Amino acid sequence: MDPEEFRSLGHRLIDWIADYRLRERDAGVYPTVEPGEVRSRLPAEPPEQPRDLLEAFAELEPLLNAGTLKWQHPRFFGYFPSNADLASVLGDLVSSGTGQLGLNWEASPALTELEEHVLGWMRDLFGLPGEFRGVIQDTASTSTLIALLCAREVASGHAQERGGLQGLQSPLVVYCSEQSHSSVTKAALLAGFGRENVRPVPTDAGFAMDPERLAAAVRADVAAGRTPAAVVASFGTTATLALDPLEAIAAVAAEHGAWLHVDGAMAGAALLLPECRPLAAGIGSADSIVINAHKWIGAVFDCSLFFTRRPEHLVRLMSTSPSYLRTEADHRTTQFRDWGIALGRRFRALKLWFLLNAEGVEGIRARLRRDIANAGWLAERVSAEPGWELVAPAGLQTVVVRHVPAGMGPDDVDAHTLAWARRINRSGKAYLTPTQLHGRWAVRVSVGALPTEREDVEALWRLMREEATVPAAGG
């Protein structure tokens, strides 16, 4: 495809994307296809000869409309906000369109230096100490894996340069909240710690990690001859957005020389609000922090911000310097290939730069405050409504609820909870995700899609009450 053909087709596809976004408010949130239906409607064989792309896309378009969950819909309240501000989409287009590949500084100086600069902006906007340096990874899962790899090497005296974990006499242990994201355990397993050396720490009544239970677990392991390697604290757990007490946890980690990683993938965005920073007291003591710009902040996926105050360990762990990548500038520049697992890097900083310039920091802050206020409004209504309960303290923009009809036992309440949530989702009028807490089902309401306003939260509350009071036979 030559540039002129690209220009013509590109304009048409930009129009389609704009129309797709405009149609979202009137479309159902939930996909209307059954498992296997999309594949059944695709050609069995690839085209042998070139086709007109607009004709080919016209065949695909109905599947994109019917077979996508509308994450950008104003009544999307599931999982977490995965916002894709259109300004950041343009940044992603420039990244792809310029075809940059960040193997080293010389391969794309603008890629490296814009990333350094924008991550410096974000560090300061989050109120993190100036000693932190940042890099953009793809996801928080990758960022947590990198943090635990660093923790492994620091705790073992960089055993990878000798016999690795197989040469250690003392097992290395990772501690995390029992409410931690599943990616934390996954990262610990991938990093070679072993399931037996992952310690889920019990939480308090608000589902935040109990620092006294953490300290007791660490002391028990030390007494048994094990080495505390890492503590992963959650600034916003997945199920309830509970905020672990970072200051107390940091003190335990520091006492035993364990690497402290803070998973702020979702709630870390709240650090953009000065009034929310006291909730993260102690975060400056962390060794590494992850905050996803592709969630509440609004950058299109993927754009995970990883900060560390100990980048020398990151470089020592990840460094690779084959002859074909060496340049005269190496000793004067940052080589981000040594800051992550992948050698090649996309120009991800562009989507964040476009977003910041189009919306402005105050525009993003206003949106976050709007979402927190809307979640607070919903929490107040749930608390005041007979038969409804808040299952956890309302956390920033996440509200976890349960409807408990009079006289209904716990098992029946579980079935009832899943039924009314399923009815809402299948209706296409809104989207919610259930979660389990202490073995019982509840429903999460995650407020934060870009177009979500108070009227959308009010409509959701009406729908929740309607569907939760449907007679049992209708469930």
Secondary structure per residue as TSV (DSSP state, phi and psi in degrees):
chain	resnum	aa	ss	phi	psi
A	1	M	-	360.0	126.6
A	2	D	-	-88.5	165.4
A	3	P	H	-57.2	-34.7
A	4	E	H	-70.9	-39.4
A	5	E	H	-65.3	-40.7
A	6	F	H	-59.4	-43.0
A	7	R	H	-57.8	-46.5
A	8	S	H	-66.6	-48.9
A	9	L	H	-67.8	-36.8
A	10	G	H	-60.7	-42.2
A	11	H	H	-59.9	-41.7
A	12	R	H	-65.6	-40.4
A	13	L	H	-73.1	-34.0
A	14	I	H	-62.3	-41.6
A	15	D	H	-59.5	-41.2
A	16	W	H	-64.7	-42.6
A	17	I	H	-61.9	-44.6
A	18	A	H	-60.5	-42.6
A	19	D	H	-65.6	-38.5
A	20	Y	H	-59.2	-44.8
A	21	R	H	-65.4	-40.1
A	22	L	H	-65.6	-33.4
A	23	R	H	-76.6	-18.2
A	24	E	H	-58.7	-41.0
A	25	R	T	-60.6	-33.6
A	26	D	T	-92.2	-8.6
A	27	A	S	-87.6	159.6
A	28	G	-	-70.6	145.1
A	29	V	S	-72.3	-35.4
A	30	Y	S	-87.1	141.4
A	31	P	-	-64.7	145.3
A	32	T	-	-105.7	20.4
A	33	V	-	-108.6	159.3
A	34	E	-	-98.1	160.4
A	35	P	T	-54.3	131.2
A	36	G	T	88.5	-11.7
A	37	E	H	-68.4	-40.3
A	38	V	H	-61.3	-49.0
A	39	R	H	-62.7	-35.8
A	40	S	H	-65.5	-21.2
A	41	R	T	-101.2	6.5
A	42	L	S	-96.6	151.6
A	43	P	-	-58.1	142.4
A	44	A	S	-69.6	-29.6
A	45	E	S	-125.5	149.3
A	46	P	-	-71.7	157.5
A	47	P	-	-68.8	133.6
A	48	E	S	-77.3	-29.8
A	49	Q	S	-121.2	157.8
A	50	P	-	-58.6	145.2
A	51	R	-	-120.6	160.4
A	52	D	-	-67.9	120.3
A	53	L	H	-65.7	-34.2
A	54	L	H	-67.5	-36.8
A	55	E	H	-66.4	-42.4
A	56	A	H	-64.2	-40.7
A	57	F	H	-68.2	-33.9
A	58	A	H	-60.7	-31.9
A	59	E	H	-72.3	-32.4
A	60	L	H	-81.7	-28.4
A	61	E	H	-52.9	-46.3
A	62	P	H	-59.8	-32.5
A	63	L	H	-72.2	-33.3
A	64	L	H	-70.5	-35.1
A	65	N	H	-71.5	-43.3
A	66	A	H	-85.8	-28.8
A	67	G	S	-104.0	25.3
A	68	T	-	-126.7	136.8
A	69	L	-	-76.4	132.2
A	70	K	-	-86.6	80.7
A	71	W	T	-61.6	-25.4
A	72	Q	T	-96.5	9.7
A	73	H	S	-73.8	143.6
A	74	P	T	-64.8	-15.6
A	75	R	T	-114.2	31.4
A	76	F	B	-88.3	114.0
A	77	F	-	-125.7	20.3
A	78	G	S	-93.0	166.7
A	79	Y	S	46.8	-95.0
A	80	F	S	-157.6	158.3
A	81	P	-	-60.8	129.3
A	82	S	-	-121.4	68.2
A	83	N	-	-70.7	146.0
A	84	A	-	-133.8	71.0
A	85	D	-	-52.7	135.9
A	86	L	H	-64.0	-25.4
A	87	A	H	-64.3	-40.3
A	88	S	H	-70.5	-29.5
A	89	V	H	-62.0	-39.2
A	90	L	H	-64.4	-39.0
A	91	G	H	-62.1	-39.7
A	92	D	H	-65.6	-35.2
A	93	L	H	-64.9	-42.0
A	94	V	H	-64.2	-39.7
A	95	S	H	-59.7	-49.1
A	96	S	H	-69.4	-39.5
A	97	G	H	-67.7	-31.3
A	98	T	H	-83.0	-12.9
A	99	G	T	61.9	40.7
A	100	Q	-	-83.7	148.4
A	101	L	-	-138.4	112.0
A	102	G	-	-86.9	73.1
A	103	L	S	-73.8	-34.8
A	104	N	S	-158.9	-179.3
A	105	W	T	-60.1	-45.6
A	106	E	T	-63.7	-29.3
A	107	A	T	-66.3	-25.1
A	108	S	-	-169.5	83.2
A	109	P	H	-55.3	-39.4
A	110	A	H	-65.6	-36.7
A	111	L	H	-59.1	-49.2
A	112	T	H	-66.2	-49.3
A	113	E	H	-76.7	-31.7
A	114	L	H	-67.2	-38.7
A	115	E	H	-63.4	-45.6
A	116	E	H	-57.9	-44.5
A	117	H	H	-69.5	-46.7
A	118	V	H	-66.8	-36.6
A	119	L	H	-68.2	-29.7
A	120	G	H	-65.7	-41.1
A	121	W	H	-57.5	-49.8
A	122	M	H	-65.4	-40.2
A	123	R	H	-55.3	-47.6
A	124	D	H	-68.3	-38.5
A	125	L	H	-66.0	-30.6
A	126	F	T	-80.7	-8.6
A	127	G	T	76.2	24.1
A	128	L	-	-82.6	152.0
A	129	P	-	-59.0	150.9
A	130	G	T	-64.5	-17.8
A	131	E	T	-72.2	-16.2
A	132	F	-	-73.5	139.5
A	133	R	E	-121.3	151.1
A	134	G	E	-122.6	158.9
A	135	V	E	-148.9	150.2
A	136	I	E	-96.2	120.6
A	137	Q	E	-102.3	178.8
A	138	D	S	-77.6	-51.9
A	139	T	-	-138.3	168.0
A	140	A	H	-66.4	-29.8
A	141	S	H	-60.7	-44.8
A	142	T	H	-66.5	-41.6
A	143	S	H	-61.3	-42.4
A	144	T	H	-67.0	-38.8
A	145	L	H	-60.1	-44.8
A	146	I	H	-62.2	-41.7
A	147	A	H	-60.6	-43.0
A	148	L	H	-73.0	-29.8
A	149	L	H	-64.0	-42.1
A	150	C	H	-62.5	-45.3
A	151	A	H	-59.2	-42.3
A	152	R	H	-58.3	-44.6
A	153	E	H	-73.8	-37.4
A	154	V	H	-65.2	-45.5
A	155	A	H	-67.3	-27.3
A	156	S	T	-98.9	5.9
A	157	G	T	65.6	37.2
A	158	H	S	58.4	58.7
A	159	A	G	-64.9	-20.3
A	160	Q	G	-59.7	-23.9
A	161	E	G	-84.6	-2.0
A	162	R	T	-123.3	-109.8
A	163	G	T	-101.5	7.3
A	164	G	G	67.0	-161.7
A	165	L	G	-62.7	-24.9
A	166	Q	G	-67.1	-19.0
A	167	G	G	-94.4	2.0
A	168	L	-	-89.5	143.6
A	169	Q	S	-91.2	-28.5
A	170	S	S	-107.5	120.1
A	171	P	-	-61.2	141.6
A	172	L	E	-93.5	137.9
A	173	V	E	-120.4	141.0
A	174	V	E	-114.5	135.5
A	175	Y	E	-116.6	138.3
A	176	C	E	-152.8	163.8
A	177	S	E	-67.8	147.3
A	178	E	T	-64.4	-12.9
A	179	Q	T	-99.5	8.3
A	180	S	S	-62.5	156.0
A	181	H	-	-62.3	147.0
A	182	S	H	-59.1	-23.4
A	183	S	H	-66.5	-21.1
A	184	V	H	-69.2	-49.3
A	185	T	H	-63.1	-40.9
A	186	K	H	-58.8	-43.7
A	187	A	H	-64.8	-40.7
A	188	A	H	-62.7	-39.3
A	189	L	H	-68.0	-44.3
A	190	L	H	-64.1	-31.5
A	191	A	T	-80.5	-1.8
A	192	G	T	90.2	10.2
A	193	F	-	-69.9	-33.2
A	194	G	-	89.1	140.9
A	195	R	G	-59.3	-33.4
A	196	E	G	-65.6	-16.3
A	197	N	G	-109.4	19.7
A	198	V	E	-108.1	123.7
A	199	R	E	-110.9	101.8
A	200	P	E	-72.7	120.5
A	201	V	E	-92.2	131.5
A	202	P	-	-58.6	157.1
A	203	T	B	-110.9	168.2
A	204	D	-	-85.8	-171.2
A	205	A	T	-63.0	-22.3
A	206	G	T	-97.4	12.0
A	207	F	S	71.1	20.7
A	208	A	-	-98.9	150.1
A	209	M	B	-57.0	136.5
A	210	D	-	-88.5	109.6
A	211	P	H	-64.6	-27.9
A	212	E	H	-70.1	-38.7
A	213	R	H	-67.9	-35.1
A	214	L	H	-61.4	-49.9
A	215	A	H	-59.5	-39.8
A	216	A	H	-65.7	-41.1
A	217	A	H	-64.2	-41.2
A	218	V	H	-65.0	-44.7
A	219	R	H	-60.9	-40.5
A	220	A	H	-64.0	-39.6
A	221	D	H	-68.8	-41.3
A	222	V	H	-61.3	-42.9
A	223	A	H	-63.6	-28.5
A	224	A	T	-89.1	4.3
A	225	G	T	87.4	15.4
A	226	R	-	-96.3	162.3
A	227	T	E	-112.2	116.7
A	228	P	E	-66.4	116.9
A	229	A	E	-101.4	-39.2
A	230	A	E	-153.1	146.1
A	231	V	E	-121.9	126.5
A	232	V	E	-107.6	112.4
A	233	A	E	-99.8	150.1
A	234	S	E	-107.7	119.3
A	235	F	B	-97.7	78.3
A	236	G	S	107.9	87.8
A	237	T	-	-69.5	161.1
A	238	T	T	-67.0	-45.2
A	239	A	T	-71.8	-42.2
A	240	T	T	-127.4	-4.4
A	241	L	-	63.3	31.5
A	242	A	-	-65.6	145.2
A	243	L	B	-107.9	111.9
A	244	D	-	-64.5	146.4
A	245	P	-	-74.3	92.1
A	246	L	H	-64.6	-37.0
A	247	E	H	-63.2	-47.1
A	248	A	H	-67.4	-38.3
A	249	I	H	-67.2	-40.4
A	250	A	H	-60.9	-36.5
A	251	A	H	-64.6	-40.3
A	252	V	H	-66.0	-45.5
A	253	A	H	-61.6	-43.6
A	254	A	H	-65.0	-38.7
A	255	E	H	-59.0	-33.2
A	256	H	T	-109.7	8.7
A	257	G	T	68.1	24.9
A	258	A	-	-87.7	145.0
A	259	W	E	-68.8	129.9
A	260	L	E	-105.6	116.7
A	261	H	E	-111.4	132.1
A	262	V	E	-108.7	118.7
A	263	D	E	-90.1	98.2
A	264	G	-	-113.0	34.1
A	265	A	T	-49.6	-46.3
A	266	M	T	-97.0	-60.8
A	267	A	G	-72.9	-14.8
A	268	G	G	-57.5	-24.1
A	269	A	G	-58.1	-29.5
A	270	A	G	-64.4	-16.2
A	271	L	G	-67.0	-14.9
A	272	L	G	-66.1	-18.9
A	273	L	S	-97.0	114.5
A	274	P	G	-53.2	-34.5
A	275	E	G	-70.1	-16.3
A	276	C	G	-95.3	-12.3
A	277	R	G	-63.1	-32.3
A	278	P	G	-58.9	-23.8
A	279	L	G	-66.0	-21.2
A	280	A	G	-108.9	27.4
A	281	A	T	-53.4	130.4
A	282	G	T	98.3	-7.2
A	283	I	G	-65.1	-25.9
A	284	G	G	-66.9	-13.9
A	285	S	G	-86.6	-6.5
A	286	A	-	-67.0	154.5
A	287	D	S	-86.4	-29.6
A	288	S	E	-152.5	154.5
A	289	I	E	-143.7	141.6
A	290	V	E	-124.4	134.7
A	291	I	E	-136.9	124.4
A	292	N	E	-85.5	115.3
A	293	A	I	-71.6	-17.3
A	294	H	I	-89.4	13.9
A	295	K	I	-108.5	-108.6
A	296	W	I	-67.6	-30.2
A	297	I	I	-67.0	-40.4
A	298	G	-	122.4	-2.7
A	299	A	-	-74.5	142.4
A	300	V	-	-65.2	141.8
A	301	F	S	-56.9	136.6
A	302	D	-	-114.8	141.6
A	303	C	-	-162.5	82.0
A	304	S	E	-102.7	123.1
A	305	L	E	-94.1	117.7
A	306	F	E	-112.3	121.6
A	307	F	E	-115.6	141.9
A	308	T	E	-145.0	145.8
A	309	R	S	-97.5	4.9
A	310	R	-	-130.1	57.0
A	311	P	H	-64.1	-20.4
A	312	E	H	-62.4	-32.3
A	313	H	H	-73.0	-35.1
A	314	L	H	-61.6	-46.2
A	315	V	H	-67.0	-41.7
A	316	R	H	-63.5	-36.7
A	317	L	H	-71.8	-43.1
A	318	M	H	-100.9	-7.8
A	319	S	-	-60.4	134.6
A	320	T	-	-142.9	131.5
A	321	S	-	-141.0	64.9
A	322	P	-	-66.2	158.1
A	323	S	G	-58.3	-35.5
A	324	Y	G	-74.0	-7.0
A	325	L	G	-106.4	-5.3
A	326	R	-	-78.9	139.6
A	327	T	-	-138.5	170.3
A	328	E	T	-66.1	-22.7
A	329	A	T	-87.5	-3.6
A	330	D	G	-54.1	-43.6
A	331	H	G	-78.2	-5.9
A	332	R	G	-113.4	2.5
A	333	T	S	-135.8	163.8
A	334	T	-	-82.4	134.5
A	335	Q	-	-110.0	94.4
A	336	F	G	-66.9	-12.9
A	337	R	G	-63.2	-21.7
A	338	D	G	-92.8	10.7
A	339	W	G	-114.0	9.5
A	340	G	S	-163.1	-177.2
A	341	I	S	-78.8	-42.7
A	342	A	-	-76.8	145.2
A	343	L	S	-77.2	-52.1
A	344	G	S	-79.7	145.5
A	345	R	-	-130.5	139.5
A	346	R	-	-82.6	163.0
A	347	F	-	-87.0	64.7
A	348	R	T	-70.7	-25.0
A	349	A	H	-61.4	-24.1
A	350	L	H	-62.2	-41.2
A	351	K	H	-65.8	-33.8
A	352	L	H	-74.7	-38.9
A	353	W	H	-63.1	-45.6
A	354	F	H	-60.4	-44.5
A	355	L	H	-61.5	-48.7
A	356	L	H	-61.9	-38.9
A	357	N	H	-75.2	-35.1
A	358	A	H	-76.4	-40.1
A	359	E	H	-98.2	-28.1
A	360	G	H	74.5	149.3
A	361	V	H	-60.7	-40.2
A	362	E	H	-67.3	-30.4
A	363	G	H	-65.7	-42.4
A	364	I	H	-65.2	-43.6
A	365	R	H	-60.7	-41.9
A	366	A	H	-61.5	-39.2
A	367	R	H	-66.3	-42.9
A	368	L	H	-62.8	-42.0
A	369	R	H	-64.1	-37.9
A	370	R	H	-58.8	-46.0
A	371	D	H	-67.0	-41.0
A	372	I	H	-62.7	-42.2
A	373	A	H	-64.9	-40.6
A	374	N	H	-67.1	-38.7
A	375	A	H	-65.6	-39.9
A	376	G	H	-62.8	-39.6
A	377	W	H	-59.8	-46.0
A	378	L	H	-64.4	-43.1
A	379	A	H	-59.8	-39.5
A	380	E	H	-63.9	-40.2
A	381	R	H	-67.2	-41.9
A	382	V	H	-62.2	-44.4
A	383	S	H	-62.0	-32.8
A	384	A	H	-89.1	-10.0
A	385	E	S	-92.7	123.0
A	386	P	T	-57.2	137.7
A	387	G	T	88.2	-9.6
A	388	W	E	-110.8	151.2
A	389	E	E	-146.4	148.8
A	390	L	E	-84.4	122.0
A	391	V	S	-80.5	-22.7
A	392	A	S	-145.5	157.7
A	393	P	-	-56.3	137.1
A	394	A	-	-61.0	125.3
A	395	G	B	-112.4	105.8
A	396	L	T	52.2	-96.9
A	397	Q	T	-114.8	11.3
A	398	T	E	-113.7	129.9
A	399	V	E	-123.6	124.6
A	400	V	E	-110.7	121.8
A	401	V	E	-129.4	162.4
A	402	R	E	-147.7	141.2
A	403	H	E	-104.4	125.9
A	404	V	-	-123.5	94.0
A	405	P	-	-61.1	147.1
A	406	A	T	-57.6	132.3
A	407	G	T	80.4	1.5
A	408	M	-	-88.9	130.7
A	409	G	-	-75.7	165.7
A	410	P	H	-56.1	-44.6
A	411	D	H	-64.8	-39.4
A	412	D	H	-69.2	-35.0
A	413	V	H	-63.5	-39.2
A	414	D	H	-58.7	-49.0
A	415	A	H	-63.5	-40.6
A	416	H	H	-62.4	-42.8
A	417	T	H	-60.8	-48.9
A	418	L	H	-65.2	-32.8
A	419	A	H	-69.7	-47.0
A	420	W	H	-72.1	-31.8
A	421	A	H	-66.0	-41.3
A	422	R	H	-64.2	-39.9
A	423	R	H	-62.6	-42.4
A	424	I	H	-60.6	-47.6
A	425	N	H	-63.7	-44.9
A	426	R	H	-66.9	-24.5
A	427	S	H	-68.7	-22.2
A	428	G	T	78.3	0.1
A	429	K	S	-82.2	-20.2
A	430	A	-	-166.1	170.3
A	431	Y	B	-137.7	129.9
A	432	L	-	-132.0	160.4
A	433	T	E	-127.1	130.4
A	434	P	E	-75.7	164.2
A	435	T	E	-150.2	158.2
A	436	Q	E	-106.2	133.8
A	437	L	E	-130.7	124.0
A	438	H	T	51.9	36.9
A	439	G	T	80.8	2.8
A	440	R	E	-118.1	146.4
A	441	W	E	-81.9	141.6
A	442	A	E	-141.7	175.5
A	443	V	E	-120.8	129.7
A	444	R	E	-90.4	136.7
A	445	V	E	-117.7	107.6
A	446	S	E	-103.2	108.7
A	447	V	-	-94.4	121.8
A	448	G	-	168.2	3.8
A	449	A	-	-62.4	146.6
A	450	L	T	-51.0	-45.5
A	451	P	T	-90.0	4.2
A	452	T	-	-71.8	122.4
A	453	E	-	-118.2	177.3
A	454	R	H	-56.7	-38.5
A	455	E	H	-61.1	-31.4
A	456	D	H	-73.0	-38.1
A	457	V	H	-68.8	-39.0
A	458	E	H	-62.1	-42.2
A	459	A	H	-64.7	-38.6
A	460	L	H	-62.6	-43.9
A	461	W	H	-62.5	-39.9
A	462	R	H	-62.6	-43.9
A	463	L	H	-65.3	-40.4
A	464	M	H	-60.1	-45.2
A	465	R	H	-67.7	-37.1
A	466	E	H	-63.9	-49.7
A	467	E	H	-73.1	-29.5
A	468	A	H	-75.4	-15.6
A	469	T	T	-105.6	11.3
A	470	V	S	-64.4	135.3
A	471	P	-	-53.9	147.7
A	472	A	G	-52.8	-35.8
A	473	A	G	-64.8	-23.6
A	474	G	G	-82.4	-9.3
A	475	G	-	-82.7	360.0
